[in-house]
Amino acid sequence: MPTPSLAALPIRRLTLRDSSACADLSEDRGWPREEHKWGLLLAAGQGYGIDAPDGGLLSACVVTEYGPPGRPSLAAIGMVLVAERYARQGVGRRLMRQVVAELGTTPLTLYATPYGRPLYEELGFKVIGRSEMLRGHFRGEAAAASSTTRTATRPATAEDLTAILRLDAEVFGSDRTHVLARLPAFADRFRVAEEEGRVIGYGAAWPNMDTHVIGPLIARDTETAKALLASLAAGTERPLRTDVDVRHEELRAWLTEHGLASVAVNSVMTYGIPELPGDAGRRFAPLTVAAG
């Protein structure tokens, strides 16, 4: 029986049952398997994929929509992958074209590696900023000794959720309740910063392979972001990883002073809007670049 052409292979919706196949695809491209993250993305968002004739997934991506159900105000595209044996044959372009077409007039955003950026530019995405990935063992004692902040942080509780969602919608610029409500079960640590009983920031640390990822990180100012990050790091001996908007130069410098090093710089891109909504000054790190 002849093998169908790549252009004839159908694009289908992925489900949680595809988590392992998605992790296999990540591994095929030399990425970490990240099964924990794939589980969240497929539960909170919508995956798209193409099955390979020889088994497994040939290509995949995930879309996370924000805003009112059925009327999203923003959608993030992430985890765009093509199996190595099918690379450079137009598969990623075809998958992206269909996803963009399905999303219609919904504004889009994504984080692009230098390798992927030309494809997204070809599709009409524009670079609006940059994000730096930092990784390393956080030197907590040095951070505490040099800290100038007295911002109080504590573990988040169920009673904090309303305040967290209100703050996040203001800073992120769109409602992402369906994602944040999953944080207590997804993250190992989930903390808030408060002042006079009012939540002024929050952050989470979640396990990803041999690291803990810090994100999201929302804070009133840099000192609050530092306090949250230091308190999240205090509970782990794993290396930390986080993706910081390059505009937050003070936080980036502080992180490198305390053990983290730059790993990569990615482009933040949008489609259909000139800038991301919300307040970039209080948006320090995303939950994951795959979800915007």
KOLDRENVO-638739 format. One record per residue (C-alpha): residue number from 1; x, y, z. Coordinates in steps of 0.25 Angstrom, whole numbers, padded with zeros to 4 digits. Example, Ala and Ser with C-alpha at 12.3 -4.5 7.8 and 13.67 -1.06 7.14 Angstrom:
REM KOLDRENVO-638739
<node 1,<0049,-0018,0031>>
<node 2,<0055,-0004,0029>>
END
This chain:
REM KOLDRENVO-638739
<node 1,<0000,0000,0000>>
<node 2,<0006,0013,-0004>>
<node 3,<0010,0023,0007>>
<node 4,<0001,0036,0007>>
<node 5,<0008,0049,0004>>
<node 6,<0010,0058,0016>>
<node 7,<0000,0068,0010>>
<node 8,<-0011,0058,0011>>
<node 9,<-0009,0054,0025>>
<node 10,<-0020,0059,0034>>
<node 11,<-0018,0069,0045>>
<node 12,<-0026,0065,0057>>
<node 13,<-0029,0070,0071>>
<node 14,<-0020,0064,0082>>
<node 15,<-0025,0059,0096>>
<node 16,<-0019,0055,0109>>
<node 17,<-0017,0041,0103>>
<node 18,<-0007,0047,0094>>
<node 19,<0002,0052,0105>>
<node 20,<0012,0041,0104>>
<node 21,<0013,0042,0089>>
<node 22,<0015,0057,0090>>
<node 23,<0027,0054,0100>>
<node 24,<0033,0044,0090>>
<node 25,<0032,0055,0079>>
<node 26,<0039,0065,0089>>
<node 27,<0050,0055,0091>>
<node 28,<0051,0052,0076>>
<node 29,<0055,0066,0074>>
<node 30,<0065,0066,0086>>
<node 31,<0056,0074,0095>>
<node 32,<0053,0069,0109>>
<node 33,<0041,0059,0110>>
<node 34,<0034,0069,0119>>
<node 35,<0022,0060,0122>>
<node 36,<0017,0068,0134>>
<node 37,<0016,0080,0125>>
<node 38,<0010,0073,0113>>
<node 39,<-0001,0068,0123>>
<node 40,<-0005,0083,0127>>
<node 41,<-0004,0088,0113>>
<node 42,<-0013,0078,0108>>
<node 43,<-0023,0079,0119>>
<node 44,<-0024,0094,0119>>
<node 45,<-0022,0096,0104>>
<node 46,<-0024,0090,0091>>
<node 47,<-0014,0081,0084>>
<node 48,<-0013,0079,0069>>
<node 49,<-0005,0068,0063>>
<node 50,<-0002,0059,0051>>
<node 51,<0000,0044,0052>>
<node 52,<0012,0039,0045>>
<node 53,<0010,0027,0035>>
<node 54,<0021,0019,0043>>
<node 55,<0015,0022,0057>>
<node 56,<0015,0033,0067>>
<node 57,<0013,0047,0064>>
<node 58,<0019,0054,0052>>
<node 59,<0016,0068,0057>>
<node 60,<0009,0075,0069>>
<node 61,<0006,0088,0075>>
<node 62,<-0003,0094,0086>>
<node 63,<-0012,0106,0087>>
<node 64,<-0016,0112,0100>>
<node 65,<-0028,0122,0099>>
<node 66,<-0030,0133,0110>>
<node 67,<-0043,0141,0112>>
<node 68,<-0058,0137,0112>>
<node 69,<-0060,0123,0108>>
<node 70,<-0064,0123,0093>>
<node 71,<-0060,0137,0091>>
<node 72,<-0045,0137,0094>>
<node 73,<-0037,0151,0095>>
<node 74,<-0024,0144,0093>>
<node 75,<-0018,0131,0089>>
<node 76,<-0004,0126,0092>>
<node 77,<0003,0116,0082>>
<node 78,<0014,0107,0087>>
<node 79,<0021,0094,0086>>
<node 80,<0022,0094,0071>>
<node 81,<0029,0081,0068>>
<node 82,<0032,0073,0055>>
<node 83,<0039,0059,0056>>
<node 84,<0053,0060,0051>>
<node 85,<0051,0050,0040>>
<node 86,<0040,0059,0034>>
<node 87,<0047,0072,0037>>
<node 88,<0049,0083,0026>>
<node 89,<0037,0077,0017>>
<node 90,<0027,0088,0020>>
<node 91,<0020,0080,0031>>
<node 92,<0021,0091,0042>>
<node 93,<0017,0102,0032>>
<node 94,<0004,0094,0029>>
<node 95,<0001,0091,0043>>
<node 96,<0003,0106,0047>>
<node 97,<-0005,0111,0035>>
<node 98,<-0017,0102,0039>>
<node 99,<-0017,0106,0054>>
<node 100,<-0016,0121,0051>>
<node 101,<-0028,0120,0041>>
<node 102,<-0036,0112,0051>>
<node 103,<-0033,0123,0062>>
<node 104,<-0039,0134,0052>>
<node 105,<-0039,0148,0058>>
<node 106,<-0033,0144,0071>>
<node 107,<-0020,0151,0074>>
<node 108,<-0009,0142,0076>>
<node 109,<0005,0141,0083>>
<node 110,<0016,0132,0084>>
<node 111,<0031,0131,0088>>
<node 112,<0040,0127,0076>>
<node 113,<0054,0121,0076>>
<node 114,<0064,0127,0066>>
<node 115,<0061,0114,0058>>
<node 116,<0046,0116,0058>>
<node 117,<0045,0131,0056>>
<node 118,<0046,0132,0041>>
<node 119,<0034,0123,0039>>
<node 120,<0026,0131,0048>>
<node 121,<0030,0144,0042>>
<node 122,<0026,0137,0028>>
<node 123,<0012,0135,0034>>
<node 124,<0011,0149,0039>>
<node 125,<0015,0149,0053>>
<node 126,<0023,0161,0058>>
<node 127,<0034,0162,0068>>
<node 128,<0030,0171,0080>>
<node 129,<0040,0167,0091>>
<node 130,<0050,0157,0096>>
<node 131,<0050,0147,0107>>
<node 132,<0063,0141,0114>>
<node 133,<0063,0127,0119>>
<node 134,<0072,0126,0131>>
<node 135,<0076,0113,0138>>
<node 136,<0085,0109,0150>>
<node 137,<0086,0106,0165>>
<node 138,<0080,0118,0173>>
<node 139,<0089,0123,0184>>
<node 140,<0079,0125,0194>>
<node 141,<0088,0129,0206>>
<node 142,<0095,0140,0197>>
<node 143,<0081,0145,0193>>
<node 144,<0076,0146,0207>>
<node 145,<0088,0153,0211>>
<node 146,<0088,0164,0200>>
<node 147,<0073,0165,0200>>
<node 148,<0067,0179,0203>>
<node 149,<0053,0176,0202>>
<node 150,<0044,0173,0214>>
<node 151,<0032,0168,0206>>
<node 152,<0025,0157,0213>>
<node 153,<0022,0144,0205>>
<node 154,<0015,0132,0210>>
<node 155,<0008,0119,0204>>
<node 156,<-0004,0122,0195>>
<node 157,<-0017,0117,0201>>
<node 158,<-0031,0114,0195>>
<node 159,<-0036,0127,0200>>
<node 160,<-0025,0135,0192>>
<node 161,<-0030,0130,0179>>
<node 162,<-0040,0141,0177>>
<node 163,<-0030,0152,0179>>
<node 164,<-0019,0144,0171>>
<node 165,<-0029,0143,0159>>
<node 166,<-0033,0158,0160>>
<node 167,<-0018,0162,0161>>
<node 168,<-0014,0153,0149>>
<node 169,<-0026,0158,0140>>
<node 170,<-0021,0172,0142>>
<node 171,<-0006,0169,0140>>
<node 172,<-0008,0159,0129>>
<node 173,<-0019,0166,0122>>
<node 174,<-0028,0154,0120>>
<node 175,<-0035,0144,0129>>
<node 176,<-0027,0131,0130>>
<node 177,<-0035,0125,0142>>
<node 178,<-0036,0111,0135>>
<node 179,<-0020,0111,0135>>
<node 180,<-0017,0117,0149>>
<node 181,<-0028,0108,0156>>
<node 182,<-0019,0096,0152>>
<node 183,<-0007,0102,0159>>
<node 184,<-0009,0097,0173>>
<node 185,<-0009,0082,0167>>
<node 186,<0002,0085,0157>>
<node 187,<0012,0093,0165>>
<node 188,<0021,0088,0176>>
<node 189,<0021,0102,0182>>
<node 190,<0011,0113,0181>>
<node 191,<0013,0126,0189>>
<node 192,<0007,0140,0190>>
<node 193,<0014,0153,0194>>
<node 194,<0005,0162,0202>>
<node 195,<0005,0176,0208>>
<node 196,<-0005,0180,0219>>
<node 197,<-0013,0168,0216>>
<node 198,<-0014,0171,0201>>
<node 199,<-0008,0161,0191>>
<node 200,<0002,0169,0182>>
<node 201,<0009,0157,0175>>
<node 202,<0009,0142,0174>>
<node 203,<0018,0132,0168>>
<node 204,<0019,0117,0166>>
<node 205,<0030,0106,0165>>
<node 206,<0027,0094,0157>>
<node 207,<0035,0081,0154>>
<node 208,<0040,0079,0140>>
<node 209,<0050,0068,0138>>
<node 210,<0062,0071,0147>>
<node 211,<0058,0085,0150>>
<node 212,<0048,0094,0156>>
<node 213,<0042,0104,0147>>
<node 214,<0039,0118,0153>>
<node 215,<0026,0123,0147>>
<node 216,<0017,0130,0146>>
<node 217,<0023,0141,0154>>
<node 218,<0014,0154,0155>>
<node 219,<0019,0165,0165>>
<node 220,<0016,0179,0168>>
<node 221,<0031,0182,0166>>
<node 222,<0045,0176,0165>>
<node 223,<0047,0175,0180>>
<node 224,<0034,0167,0182>>
<node 225,<0038,0158,0170>>
<node 226,<0051,0156,0177>>
<node 227,<0045,0152,0190>>
<node 228,<0035,0143,0183>>
<node 229,<0046,0136,0175>>
<node 230,<0055,0134,0187>>
<node 231,<0044,0128,0195>>
<node 232,<0040,0119,0184>>
<node 233,<0055,0114,0182>>
<node 234,<0057,0112,0197>>
<node 235,<0049,0099,0196>>
<node 236,<0057,0092,0186>>
<node 237,<0071,0087,0183>>
<node 238,<0068,0085,0168>>
<node 239,<0074,0095,0158>>
<node 240,<0064,0106,0155>>
<node 241,<0059,0111,0142>>
<node 242,<0051,0123,0138>>
<node 243,<0048,0132,0126>>
<node 244,<0049,0147,0129>>
<node 245,<0045,0158,0120>>
<node 246,<0058,0165,0116>>
<node 247,<0052,0179,0120>>
<node 248,<0053,0174,0135>>
<node 249,<0068,0176,0135>>
<node 250,<0070,0178,0150>>
<node 251,<0063,0164,0153>>
<node 252,<0072,0158,0142>>
<node 253,<0085,0163,0148>>
<node 254,<0080,0159,0162>>
<node 255,<0078,0145,0157>>
<node 256,<0092,0144,0150>>
<node 257,<0098,0149,0163>>
<node 258,<0092,0138,0171>>
<node 259,<0095,0126,0162>>
<node 260,<0087,0126,0150>>
<node 261,<0092,0127,0136>>
<node 262,<0086,0131,0122>>
<node 263,<0083,0119,0114>>
<node 264,<0075,0125,0102>>
<node 265,<0068,0137,0097>>
<node 266,<0055,0136,0090>>
<node 267,<0046,0146,0082>>
<node 268,<0032,0149,0088>>
<node 269,<0023,0150,0075>>
<node 270,<0009,0154,0073>>
<node 271,<-0001,0153,0062>>
<node 272,<-0013,0162,0060>>
<node 273,<-0009,0172,0071>>
<node 274,<0003,0181,0072>>
<node 275,<0006,0179,0087>>
<node 276,<0001,0169,0098>>
<node 277,<-0010,0174,0107>>
<node 278,<-0008,0176,0122>>
<node 279,<0004,0182,0130>>
<node 280,<0017,0177,0125>>
<node 281,<0024,0185,0137>>
<node 282,<0018,0174,0147>>
<node 283,<0019,0162,0138>>
<node 284,<0032,0156,0141>>
<node 285,<0032,0142,0136>>
<node 286,<0021,0133,0129>>
<node 287,<0016,0120,0134>>
<node 288,<0023,0114,0122>>
<node 289,<0027,0120,0109>>
<node 290,<0018,0109,0103>>
<node 291,<0005,0116,0109>>
<node 292,<0009,0131,0107>>
END
